[in-house]
Amino acid sequence: MGICYRNGMVTVDRVVHASPAAVWSVLVDIEAWPKWGPTVAGAELLDGTELALGERGKVYTPVGLPLPFTITKFEPRRCWAWQVAGVPATSHCVEPVESGTRVSMAAPVWATAYVPVLAVALQRIDRMTSGG
């Protein structure tokens, strides 16, 4: 696992032994979010049936509080980012590498304390996609 700072974001990454397509499918499946996201109890889309640029929805915290979200960046099979409650939140990216897929998540630098949560999410995604 690696951590770096760039462009006002802190990024955590992990190489998993699964295909980029397998990892991407977990990242964009809102029903899977609670399985890998420690701070997500559920989610729903308001307009469409899958993530896309501009898509809006609600994400539920572990205490049941629904927060509105908007997808602010979407590069199919590569990366997506969002705002939660109007605040820039995390990005989620996949990159093919020789041994599988580098999965990265980034948060604004002011949310550096969230890095351990991102690390747990990456570990869970690894287990879900490659048994790691």
MIDO-738603 format. One record per residue (C-alpha): y negated, x, z. Coordinates in steps of 0.1 Angstrom, whole numbers. Example, Ala and Ser with C-alpha at 12.3 -4.5 7.8 and 13.67 -1.06 7.14 Angstrom:
BEGIN
@c2 45&c1 123&c3 78 .
@c2 11&c1 137&c3 71 .
//
This chain:
BEGIN
@c2 0&c1 0&c3 0 .
@c2 -35&c1 12&c3 -8 .
@c2 -70&c1 2&c3 3 .
@c2 -102&c1 10&c3 -16 .
@c2 -138&c1 0&c3 -17 .
@c2 -157&c1 -7&c3 -49 .
@c2 -183&c1 -31&c3 -63 .
@c2 -189&c1 -46&c3 -29 .
@c2 -153&c1 -55&c3 -24 .
@c2 -125&c1 -41&c3 -3 .
@c2 -92&c1 -41&c3 -22 .
@c2 -56&c1 -39&c3 -9 .
@c2 -27&c1 -34&c3 -33 .
@c2 10&c1 -31&c3 -32 .
@c2 36&c1 -23&c3 -59 .
@c2 64&c1 -49&c3 -60 .
@c2 97&c1 -46&c3 -80 .
@c2 92&c1 -78&c3 -100 .
@c2 77&c1 -87&c3 -133 .
@c2 40&c1 -94&c3 -137 .
@c2 49&c1 -129&c3 -148 .
@c2 70&c1 -136&c3 -117 .
@c2 42&c1 -124&c3 -94 .
@c2 15&c1 -143&c3 -114 .
@c2 35&c1 -175&c3 -111 .
@c2 34&c1 -172&c3 -73 .
@c2 -3&c1 -165&c3 -72 .
@c2 -13&c1 -195&c3 -93 .
@c2 12&c1 -220&c3 -78 .
@c2 -9&c1 -238&c3 -52 .
@c2 23&c1 -252&c3 -35 .
@c2 34&c1 -216&c3 -29 .
@c2 0&c1 -206&c3 -13 .
@c2 11&c1 -215&c3 23 .
@c2 43&c1 -194&c3 18 .
@c2 23&c1 -162&c3 12 .
@c2 -12&c1 -170&c3 26 .
@c2 -14&c1 -167&c3 64 .
@c2 -46&c1 -187&c3 65 .
@c2 -35&c1 -214&c3 41 .
@c2 -16&c1 -245&c3 53 .
@c2 -19&c1 -263&c3 20 .
@c2 -41&c1 -269&c3 -11 .
@c2 -48&c1 -295&c3 -38 .
@c2 -67&c1 -295&c3 -70 .
@c2 -93&c1 -322&c3 -76 .
@c2 -95&c1 -323&c3 -114 .
@c2 -66&c1 -306&c3 -132 .
@c2 -30&c1 -297&c3 -126 .
@c2 -33&c1 -259&c3 -127 .
@c2 -57&c1 -232&c3 -119 .
@c2 -84&c1 -225&c3 -144 .
@c2 -120&c1 -213&c3 -145 .
@c2 -142&c1 -238&c3 -128 .
@c2 -113&c1 -257&c3 -113 .
@c2 -121&c1 -273&c3 -80 .
@c2 -100&c1 -282&c3 -50 .
@c2 -94&c1 -282&c3 -13 .
@c2 -77&c1 -256&c3 7 .
@c2 -64&c1 -265&c3 42 .
@c2 -66&c1 -241&c3 71 .
@c2 -38&c1 -239&c3 97 .
@c2 -58&c1 -262&c3 120 .
@c2 -59&c1 -288&c3 92 .
@c2 -96&c1 -283&c3 83 .
@c2 -100&c1 -289&c3 45 .
@c2 -125&c1 -265&c3 27 .
@c2 -137&c1 -270&c3 -8 .
@c2 -130&c1 -242&c3 -33 .
@c2 -140&c1 -234&c3 -69 .
@c2 -122&c1 -209&c3 -92 .
@c2 -150&c1 -184&c3 -102 .
@c2 -129&c1 -160&c3 -123 .
@c2 -98&c1 -166&c3 -142 .
@c2 -81&c1 -142&c3 -166 .
@c2 -47&c1 -158&c3 -175 .
@c2 -17&c1 -137&c3 -163 .
@c2 -41&c1 -111&c3 -149 .
@c2 -66&c1 -121&c3 -122 .
@c2 -83&c1 -151&c3 -104 .
@c2 -110&c1 -153&c3 -78 .
@c2 -126&c1 -181&c3 -59 .
@c2 -154&c1 -193&c3 -36 .
@c2 -144&c1 -212&c3 -5 .
@c2 -170&c1 -235&c3 11 .
@c2 -195&c1 -220&c3 -13 .
@c2 -189&c1 -184&c3 -1 .
@c2 -173&c1 -157&c3 -24 .
@c2 -138&c1 -152&c3 -11 .
@c2 -108&c1 -133&c3 -23 .
@c2 -95&c1 -122&c3 -57 .
@c2 -59&c1 -119&c3 -67 .
@c2 -47&c1 -96&c3 -95 .
@c2 -16&c1 -83&c3 -112 .
@c2 -11&c1 -52&c3 -132 .
@c2 21&c1 -40&c3 -149 .
@c2 33&c1 -6&c3 -137 .
@c2 64&c1 14&c3 -145 .
@c2 83&c1 2&c3 -115 .
@c2 72&c1 -34&c3 -116 .
@c2 38&c1 -49&c3 -107 .
@c2 8&c1 -38&c3 -88 .
@c2 -5&c1 -68&c3 -69 .
@c2 -40&c1 -65&c3 -55 .
@c2 -62&c1 -87&c3 -34 .
@c2 -99&c1 -81&c3 -27 .
@c2 -124&c1 -95&c3 -3 .
@c2 -161&c1 -90&c3 1 .
@c2 -169&c1 -59&c3 21 .
@c2 -185&c1 -80&c3 48 .
@c2 -150&c1 -95&c3 53 .
@c2 -133&c1 -62&c3 58 .
@c2 -117&c1 -76&c3 90 .
@c2 -96&c1 -98&c3 66 .
@c2 -77&c1 -68&c3 52 .
@c2 -47&c1 -72&c3 75 .
@c2 -44&c1 -108&c3 64 .
@c2 -43&c1 -97&c3 27 .
@c2 -17&c1 -70&c3 36 .
@c2 5&c1 -97&c3 51 .
@c2 1&c1 -119&c3 20 .
@c2 11&c1 -89&c3 -3 .
@c2 42&c1 -83&c3 19 .
@c2 52&c1 -120&c3 16 .
@c2 46&c1 -120&c3 -21 .
@c2 68&c1 -89&c3 -24 .
@c2 96&c1 -107&c3 -5 .
@c2 92&c1 -139&c3 -25 .
@c2 94&c1 -121&c3 -59 .
@c2 115&c1 -91&c3 -54 .
@c2 133&c1 -95&c3 -21 .
@c2 113&c1 -65&c3 -8 .
//
